[in-house]
Amino acid sequence: MSNSRRNFLKLSGLAGIGLVAKQTIARASGQQPVAATFPFNPSSFNMSGYAAPALDTVRIGFIGLGNRGPYAVNRMKRIEGTRINALCDIRSEKAEAAKKTLEGSVHQPVIYSGKEEAWKKLCSSPDIDLVYIATPWSLHTPMAIYAMKQGKHVCIEVPAAKTIDECWELVETSEQTKKHCMILENCCYDYFELLTLNLVRQGYFGEIVHAEGAYIHDLLEGNFSKEKYYNMWRLKENLRNGNLYPTHGLGPIAQAMNLNRGDKADFIVSVSGNDFMMHQMAEELAKKDDFYKDYTGKKFRGNMNTSVLRTHKGRTIMLQHDVTSPNIYSRIHKISGTRGSALKYPLPGKIATGHTGWLTEEQQTVLTKESSPPILQKLGETAKEIGGHGGMDFLMDWRTIDCLRNGLPLDIDVYDAALWSAISPLSERSVASNSAPVVIPDFTKGRWKTNKPVDLSLDKGGNTKVLDTK
């Protein structure tokens, strides 16, 4: 463990009694929590805005072909300048099934499977430029670290890390190797989220003062399924108590607020209710199937977690997580500014410039046409046809490959991966401390003050074609 990570744990975690006391006093007096300081080398490499050497052809290796991985394989084969050279899953039949979908194409992947560490051979292969990781959460950071040290760029499914220590490892390794580490936050490429981000850039909402995001999705039966998640890994994750899946809601609003690029998150306060359903389901299933007895008597996370963040500029963010209750699916995308607001979920996205009501359908249609960012104008309809959560998955993959092929900075860098993922363990820490505020580390090491916002212009690049291959 590096000194920087030890320092963070000392200042905001393991030595938290004194810090929490100071934070509680500060909260009561209306002040911000005591800021943690870190002895970082100011000359360490800054990955924000970093453009790696261009790759005319991006040679890709996929690890994890259970749920999301196969869909990513099928999207990538539609993008010019890609070669799917490797497929890996501990279950050989999963890798073989993914390979079968590539028959008759230019992609001739090598299969890595059958052994728990076959993925290391994939990462070591000289025929790979980008490792695409879609495995259980606990494997995300170890695989990404190893891949970067083997000279590969990495894309990691959400969350990128489970602990603060892992977040720092990702940052430090990316800086040391100068390899991209992108969290695959597809919601940043959803259509209304991209529209509101561009409107923010144009000043439509004025100064942003508040935002809300969430992941509210009834996954109760799926989490207890023996088939859906390998070795019941996702059910086991639900033994932690906090916001376990913050990035879908946070990613788009973090970009709108320029977190890590002009503002930073200072601290978090998190509250979890009780578990009203998961322990009960474990008990009921165990009556019929001894397999579930191992999960009885366990303390699962609360049904609903609500976390509040405050930024350095005094903005606030509310994030919610509930994957148990029978709620209507909602990611809540709310942007509130001094001149207007936007809200999506549970209704279709709406925009307002005052308290008297939303824009009319006609007004919003005109605004959407005039203010959609170039990526939607160029590929919005095509992406819908190809699919992937309505098209946003394809937009994410296309944009990533286009940046790598043109030697451009990625929209989402390692500091975003670390910050967005850190909310989960930080929320756990706050919940465990009776909802005391917890300092959020500055993974940019102060460079948030000068890092540039995400570029939506497509003035550079944008020349990667979509192939007709089905």
C-alpha positions as CSV (number, residue, x, y, z in Angstrom):
1,M,0.0,0.0,0.0
2,S,1.4,3.4,-1.0
3,N,2.0,6.2,1.5
4,S,-0.8,8.2,-0.2
5,R,-3.4,5.6,0.4
6,R,-2.2,5.0,3.9
7,N,-2.5,8.7,4.5
8,F,-6.1,8.8,3.3
9,L,-7.2,5.8,5.4
10,K,-5.6,7.4,8.4
11,L,-7.1,10.8,7.9
12,S,-10.6,9.9,6.8
13,G,-11.2,6.3,7.8
14,L,-9.3,4.3,10.4
15,A,-8.5,7.4,12.5
16,G,-12.0,8.6,11.9
17,I,-13.1,9.2,15.5
18,G,-11.3,12.5,15.7
19,L,-12.1,13.5,12.1
20,V,-15.8,12.6,12.4
21,A,-16.0,14.6,15.6
22,K,-14.5,17.6,13.9
23,Q,-16.7,17.0,10.9
24,T,-19.8,16.8,13.1
25,I,-18.9,20.1,14.8
26,A,-18.2,21.7,11.4
27,R,-21.6,20.5,10.2
28,A,-23.4,21.9,13.2
29,S,-21.7,25.2,12.8
30,G,-22.4,25.4,9.0
31,Q,-18.8,24.9,8.1
32,Q,-17.3,22.3,5.8
33,P,-15.6,19.2,7.2
34,V,-11.9,19.3,7.9
35,A,-10.1,18.8,4.6
36,A,-7.6,16.0,4.3
37,T,-4.2,16.7,2.8
38,F,-1.9,14.3,1.0
39,P,1.9,14.4,0.4
40,F,1.7,13.8,-3.3
41,N,4.5,14.5,-5.8
42,P,3.2,17.4,-7.8
43,S,5.2,16.3,-10.8
44,S,3.3,13.0,-11.2
45,F,1.8,12.6,-14.6
46,N,-1.7,14.0,-15.2
47,M,-4.0,11.7,-17.2
48,S,-6.7,14.3,-17.5
49,G,-6.6,15.5,-21.1
50,Y,-3.9,13.0,-22.0
51,A,-3.8,11.8,-25.6
52,A,-2.1,8.5,-26.0
53,P,-0.4,7.7,-29.4
54,A,-3.0,7.0,-32.1
55,L,-3.9,3.4,-32.9
56,D,-5.0,2.9,-36.5
57,T,-6.4,-0.5,-35.5
58,V,-7.5,-1.1,-31.9
59,R,-6.8,-4.7,-31.0
60,I,-9.3,-5.7,-28.2
61,G,-9.4,-8.5,-25.7
62,F,-12.6,-9.1,-23.7
63,I,-12.6,-10.6,-20.2
64,G,-15.9,-11.7,-18.9
65,L,-18.5,-13.0,-21.3
66,G,-21.4,-13.8,-19.0
67,N,-23.9,-10.9,-19.1
68,R,-22.6,-7.7,-20.6
69,G,-19.5,-8.9,-22.4
70,P,-21.2,-10.7,-25.3
71,Y,-23.2,-7.6,-26.1
72,A,-20.0,-5.5,-26.2
73,V,-18.4,-8.0,-28.6
74,N,-21.3,-7.6,-31.0
75,R,-21.1,-3.8,-30.8
76,M,-17.4,-3.6,-31.3
77,K,-17.5,-5.6,-34.5
78,R,-19.6,-2.8,-36.0
79,I,-16.9,-0.2,-35.5
80,E,-14.2,0.5,-38.1
81,G,-10.6,-0.1,-37.0
82,T,-11.3,-2.8,-34.4
83,R,-9.9,-6.3,-34.2
84,I,-11.3,-8.6,-31.6
85,N,-8.2,-10.7,-30.9
86,A,-9.0,-12.4,-27.6
87,L,-12.0,-13.7,-25.6
88,C,-11.7,-14.8,-22.0
89,D,-14.1,-16.4,-19.5
90,I,-13.6,-19.0,-16.8
91,R,-16.4,-20.9,-18.5
92,S,-15.1,-22.0,-21.8
93,E,-18.6,-22.4,-23.3
94,K,-19.2,-18.6,-22.7
95,A,-16.1,-17.7,-24.7
96,E,-16.9,-20.2,-27.4
97,A,-20.4,-18.8,-27.7
98,A,-19.0,-15.3,-28.1
99,K,-16.6,-16.5,-30.8
100,K,-19.4,-18.1,-32.7
101,T,-21.0,-14.7,-33.2
102,L,-17.9,-13.5,-35.0
103,E,-17.8,-16.3,-37.6
104,G,-17.4,-15.0,-41.1
105,S,-15.9,-11.7,-39.9
106,V,-12.4,-10.3,-39.9
107,H,-12.2,-11.1,-36.2
108,Q,-10.4,-14.3,-35.3
109,P,-10.0,-14.2,-31.5
110,V,-7.9,-16.6,-29.4
111,I,-9.8,-18.2,-26.6
112,Y,-8.5,-17.9,-23.0
113,S,-10.5,-20.0,-20.5
114,G,-10.6,-22.9,-18.2
115,K,-8.3,-21.5,-15.6
116,E,-8.9,-18.8,-13.1
117,E,-5.9,-16.8,-14.2
118,A,-6.2,-17.3,-18.0
119,W,-7.0,-13.6,-18.1
120,K,-3.4,-12.8,-17.3
121,K,-2.3,-14.5,-20.5
122,L,-4.7,-12.4,-22.4
123,C,-3.4,-9.2,-20.8
124,S,0.2,-10.3,-21.6
125,S,-0.5,-10.9,-25.3
126,P,1.4,-8.6,-27.7
127,D,-1.7,-8.7,-29.9
128,I,-3.8,-6.6,-27.6
129,D,-4.0,-2.8,-27.2
130,L,-7.3,-2.6,-25.2
131,V,-8.6,-4.9,-22.5
132,Y,-12.3,-4.7,-22.0
133,I,-13.3,-5.9,-18.5
134,A,-16.9,-7.1,-17.8
135,T,-16.4,-9.4,-14.8
136,P,-17.7,-9.5,-11.2
137,W,-16.9,-6.3,-9.4
138,S,-14.2,-7.7,-7.2
139,L,-12.1,-8.5,-10.2
140,H,-12.3,-5.1,-11.9
141,T,-9.3,-3.4,-10.2
142,P,-6.9,-6.4,-10.1
143,M,-7.5,-7.1,-13.8
144,A,-7.2,-3.4,-14.8
145,I,-4.0,-3.0,-12.8
146,Y,-2.4,-6.0,-14.3
147,A,-3.4,-5.0,-17.8
148,M,-2.0,-1.5,-17.5
149,K,1.2,-2.9,-16.2
150,Q,1.3,-5.1,-19.3
151,G,1.1,-2.0,-21.5
152,K,-2.6,-2.1,-22.3
153,H,-5.4,0.5,-22.1
154,V,-8.4,-0.7,-20.1
155,C,-12.1,-0.2,-20.1
156,I,-13.8,-1.4,-16.9
157,E,-17.5,-2.1,-16.3
158,V,-19.0,-0.3,-13.4
159,P,-17.9,0.2,-10.7
160,A,-14.2,0.4,-11.5
161,A,-13.2,-0.3,-7.8
162,K,-14.7,-1.4,-4.6
163,T,-12.4,0.3,-2.0
164,I,-10.6,3.6,-1.7
165,D,-7.3,1.7,-1.8
166,E,-8.3,0.3,-5.1
167,C,-9.3,3.7,-6.4
168,W,-5.8,5.0,-5.6
169,E,-4.2,1.9,-7.2
170,L,-6.0,2.7,-10.5
171,V,-4.9,6.3,-10.4
172,E,-1.3,5.6,-9.6
173,T,-1.0,2.8,-12.1
174,S,-2.6,4.8,-14.9
175,E,-0.3,7.7,-14.2
176,Q,2.8,5.5,-14.0
177,T,2.1,3.5,-17.2
178,K,0.4,6.4,-19.2
179,K,-2.4,4.0,-20.1
180,H,-6.0,5.0,-20.2
181,C,-8.3,3.6,-17.5
182,M,-11.9,4.3,-18.5
183,I,-15.0,3.3,-16.5
184,L,-17.7,2.1,-18.9
185,E,-20.4,4.5,-17.6
186,N,-22.8,4.1,-20.5
187,C,-25.3,6.6,-18.9
188,C,-23.0,9.4,-19.8
189,Y,-23.9,8.6,-23.4
190,D,-27.7,8.4,-23.0
191,Y,-29.5,10.9,-25.2
192,F,-31.2,13.2,-22.8
193,E,-28.1,13.2,-20.6
194,L,-25.9,14.3,-23.5
195,L,-28.5,16.9,-24.5
196,T,-28.5,18.4,-20.9
197,L,-24.7,18.3,-20.8
198,N,-24.5,20.3,-24.0
199,L,-27.1,22.7,-22.7
200,V,-25.0,23.2,-19.6
201,R,-22.0,24.0,-21.8
202,Q,-24.1,26.6,-23.6
203,G,-25.2,28.2,-20.3
204,Y,-28.8,27.3,-20.8
205,F,-29.5,26.5,-17.2
206,G,-27.3,29.3,-15.8
207,E,-25.0,28.2,-13.0
208,I,-25.7,24.7,-11.8
209,V,-26.5,24.6,-8.1
210,H,-27.9,21.1,-7.5
211,A,-28.2,17.7,-9.2
212,E,-29.8,14.3,-8.5
213,G,-29.0,10.8,-9.7
214,A,-30.1,7.3,-8.8
215,Y,-30.1,3.6,-9.5
216,I,-33.6,2.4,-8.6
217,H,-34.1,-1.0,-10.2
218,D,-35.9,-4.1,-8.8
219,L,-33.2,-6.8,-9.0
220,L,-34.4,-8.9,-6.1
221,E,-35.2,-12.1,-7.9
222,G,-32.1,-11.8,-10.2
223,N,-29.8,-11.3,-7.2
224,F,-31.0,-14.6,-5.8
225,S,-30.9,-16.5,-9.1
226,K,-28.4,-19.3,-9.3
227,E,-27.9,-18.7,-13.1
228,K,-27.7,-15.0,-13.6
229,Y,-24.6,-14.1,-11.7
230,Y,-21.7,-16.5,-11.6
231,N,-21.1,-18.0,-8.1
232,M,-23.8,-15.7,-6.7
233,W,-21.3,-12.8,-6.8
234,R,-23.9,-10.0,-6.9
235,L,-25.9,-11.3,-4.0
236,K,-22.7,-11.4,-1.9
237,E,-22.1,-7.8,-2.8
238,N,-25.4,-6.9,-1.2
239,L,-24.0,-7.8,2.2
240,R,-22.4,-4.3,2.2
241,N,-24.5,-1.4,3.4
242,G,-24.3,1.8,1.4
243,N,-24.8,3.0,-2.2
244,L,-23.4,0.0,-4.0
245,Y,-23.9,1.2,-7.5
246,P,-23.5,5.0,-7.7
247,T,-22.0,5.6,-11.1
248,H,-25.1,5.5,-13.3
249,G,-26.6,8.4,-11.5
250,L,-23.4,10.3,-10.7
251,G,-21.5,10.0,-14.0
252,P,-23.7,12.3,-16.1
253,I,-24.2,14.9,-13.4
254,A,-20.5,14.8,-12.5
255,Q,-19.7,15.8,-16.1
256,A,-22.4,18.5,-16.0
257,M,-20.8,19.9,-12.8
258,N,-17.3,19.5,-14.2
259,L,-16.2,17.5,-11.2
260,N,-12.4,16.8,-11.5
261,R,-12.4,19.6,-14.1
262,G,-13.2,22.9,-12.4
263,D,-14.9,21.7,-9.3
264,K,-14.4,18.8,-6.9
265,A,-16.5,16.7,-4.5
266,D,-15.6,17.7,-0.9
267,F,-17.6,15.4,1.4
268,I,-20.5,12.9,1.6
269,V,-23.2,12.1,4.1
270,S,-25.0,8.8,3.6
271,V,-28.1,7.2,5.2
272,S,-29.4,3.7,4.7
273,G,-32.8,2.4,5.9
274,N,-33.3,-1.2,7.1
275,D,-33.4,-4.2,4.9
276,F,-37.1,-5.1,4.6
277,M,-37.0,-7.7,1.9
278,M,-33.6,-9.5,1.2
279,H,-33.3,-11.4,4.5
280,Q,-37.0,-12.4,4.2
281,M,-36.4,-13.8,0.7
282,A,-33.4,-15.7,1.8
283,E,-35.4,-17.3,4.6
284,E,-38.3,-18.2,2.2
285,L,-36.0,-19.7,-0.4
286,A,-34.0,-21.7,2.2
287,K,-37.2,-23.5,3.3
288,K,-37.4,-25.1,-0.2
289,D,-33.7,-25.2,-1.1
290,D,-30.8,-25.9,1.2
291,F,-28.6,-24.0,-1.1
292,Y,-29.9,-20.7,0.3
293,K,-29.2,-21.6,4.0
294,D,-25.8,-19.9,3.7
295,Y,-27.6,-16.6,3.1
296,T,-30.0,-16.8,6.1
297,G,-29.2,-14.8,9.1
298,K,-27.1,-12.4,7.0
299,K,-27.3,-8.7,7.3
300,F,-28.1,-7.3,3.9
301,R,-27.9,-3.7,2.9
302,G,-30.9,-1.4,3.5
303,N,-33.6,-1.2,0.9
304,M,-32.9,2.5,0.2
305,N,-29.7,4.4,0.5
306,T,-29.7,8.2,0.1
307,S,-26.4,10.0,-0.1
308,V,-25.7,13.8,-0.3
309,L,-22.5,15.3,-1.6
310,R,-21.2,18.9,-1.4
311,T,-18.7,20.3,-3.8
312,H,-16.0,22.8,-3.3
313,K,-18.1,25.4,-5.1
314,G,-21.0,24.8,-2.8
315,R,-23.1,22.7,-5.1
316,T,-25.1,19.7,-3.8
317,I,-25.8,16.3,-5.2
318,M,-28.3,13.7,-4.1
319,L,-27.7,10.0,-5.0
320,Q,-30.1,7.1,-4.3
321,H,-29.8,3.4,-4.5
322,D,-32.5,0.7,-4.2
323,V,-32.4,-2.6,-6.1
324,T,-34.8,-4.5,-3.9
325,S,-38.1,-2.6,-3.7
326,P,-40.8,-3.0,-6.4
327,N,-40.2,0.5,-7.7
328,I,-40.6,1.8,-11.3
329,Y,-37.1,1.8,-12.8
330,S,-35.5,5.2,-12.4
331,R,-32.0,6.6,-12.7
332,I,-33.2,10.1,-11.8
333,H,-31.3,12.6,-13.9
334,K,-31.9,16.1,-12.5
335,I,-30.0,19.3,-13.2
336,S,-31.0,22.5,-11.4
337,G,-29.5,25.8,-12.3
338,T,-30.1,29.5,-11.7
339,R,-32.0,29.8,-15.0
340,G,-33.6,26.5,-15.5
341,S,-33.8,22.8,-14.8
342,A,-34.0,19.4,-16.4
343,L,-35.5,16.2,-15.1
344,K,-35.7,12.6,-16.5
345,Y,-37.3,9.6,-14.8
346,P,-39.8,8.3,-14.1
347,L,-41.2,10.5,-16.9
348,P,-39.4,11.2,-20.3
349,G,-36.9,14.0,-20.0
350,K,-38.4,17.4,-19.4
351,I,-36.8,20.9,-19.4
352,A,-38.1,24.1,-17.7
353,T,-36.9,27.7,-17.4
354,G,-39.1,28.6,-14.4
355,H,-41.6,27.3,-11.9
356,T,-44.6,27.8,-14.1
357,G,-44.2,24.5,-16.1
358,W,-42.1,22.4,-18.5
359,L,-41.4,23.5,-22.0
360,T,-44.1,22.3,-24.4
361,E,-43.4,19.3,-26.5
362,E,-43.0,21.5,-29.6
363,Q,-40.5,23.8,-27.7
364,Q,-38.5,20.9,-26.5
365,T,-38.4,19.3,-29.9
366,V,-36.9,22.6,-31.3
367,L,-34.5,22.9,-28.4
368,T,-33.4,19.3,-28.9
369,K,-32.8,19.7,-32.6
370,E,-30.8,22.9,-32.1
371,S,-28.7,21.8,-29.1
372,S,-28.1,18.1,-29.5
373,P,-24.3,17.6,-29.3
374,P,-22.5,16.5,-32.5
375,I,-22.2,12.8,-31.5
376,L,-26.0,12.5,-31.4
377,Q,-26.4,14.4,-34.7
378,K,-23.9,12.1,-36.3
379,L,-24.8,8.7,-34.8
380,G,-27.9,9.0,-32.7
381,E,-30.3,7.2,-35.0
382,T,-27.7,4.6,-36.1
383,A,-26.9,3.8,-32.4
384,K,-30.6,3.2,-31.7
385,E,-30.7,0.7,-34.6
386,I,-27.6,-1.2,-33.3
387,G,-28.8,-1.0,-29.7
388,G,-27.3,-1.5,-26.3
389,H,-29.6,0.2,-23.7
390,G,-31.3,2.2,-26.4
391,G,-28.1,3.1,-28.2
392,M,-26.1,4.6,-25.5
393,D,-23.8,1.6,-25.2
394,F,-22.9,1.8,-28.8
395,L,-22.2,5.6,-28.6
396,M,-19.9,4.9,-25.7
397,D,-18.0,2.2,-27.5
398,W,-17.8,4.1,-30.8
399,R,-16.5,7.3,-29.0
400,T,-13.9,5.3,-27.1
401,I,-12.5,3.7,-30.3
402,D,-12.7,6.9,-32.2
403,C,-10.6,8.7,-29.5
404,L,-8.0,5.9,-29.4
405,R,-7.7,5.8,-33.2
406,N,-7.3,9.5,-33.5
407,G,-5.0,10.0,-30.5
408,L,-7.5,12.0,-28.5
409,P,-8.2,12.2,-24.7
410,L,-11.0,9.9,-23.6
411,D,-14.2,11.5,-22.3
412,I,-13.9,9.6,-19.0
413,D,-10.5,9.2,-17.4
414,V,-9.0,7.4,-14.4
415,Y,-9.9,10.2,-12.0
416,D,-13.5,9.9,-13.0
417,A,-13.3,6.1,-12.5
418,A,-11.9,6.6,-9.1
419,L,-14.2,9.4,-7.9
420,W,-17.4,7.8,-9.1
421,S,-16.5,4.4,-7.8
422,A,-15.3,5.8,-4.4
423,I,-18.8,6.9,-3.5
424,S,-19.7,3.3,-2.7
425,P,-17.1,2.7,0.0
426,L,-17.4,6.2,1.3
427,S,-21.1,5.8,1.7
428,E,-20.5,2.6,3.6
429,R,-18.2,4.4,5.9
430,S,-20.7,7.2,6.5
431,V,-23.6,4.8,7.1
432,A,-21.4,2.9,9.6
433,S,-20.7,6.1,11.4
434,N,-24.3,7.1,12.0
435,S,-24.3,9.2,8.8
436,A,-21.4,11.4,9.8
437,P,-19.8,13.3,6.9
438,V,-16.8,11.7,5.3
439,V,-14.2,13.6,3.3
440,I,-13.9,12.6,-0.4
441,P,-10.3,12.3,-1.6
442,D,-9.1,14.5,-4.4
443,F,-7.8,11.9,-6.9
444,T,-6.6,14.7,-9.2
445,K,-4.2,15.9,-6.5
446,G,-5.3,19.5,-7.0
447,R,-5.3,19.5,-10.7
448,W,-9.1,19.8,-10.8
449,K,-8.5,23.5,-10.8
450,T,-7.0,23.6,-14.3
451,N,-8.2,20.3,-15.9
452,K,-10.4,21.0,-19.0
453,P,-14.1,20.0,-19.2
454,V,-15.1,17.1,-21.5
455,D,-15.0,18.2,-25.2
456,L,-18.3,17.5,-26.9
457,S,-17.4,19.2,-30.2
458,L,-16.1,16.3,-32.3
459,D,-13.9,19.0,-34.0
460,K,-11.1,16.4,-33.9
461,G,-11.7,12.8,-34.8
462,G,-15.3,11.7,-35.4
463,N,-14.1,9.9,-38.6
464,T,-14.5,6.3,-37.5
465,K,-17.1,4.6,-39.6
466,V,-19.9,2.3,-38.5
467,L,-19.8,-1.0,-40.4
468,D,-22.7,-2.8,-41.9
469,T,-21.6,-6.2,-40.5
470,K,-24.4,-7.7,-38.5
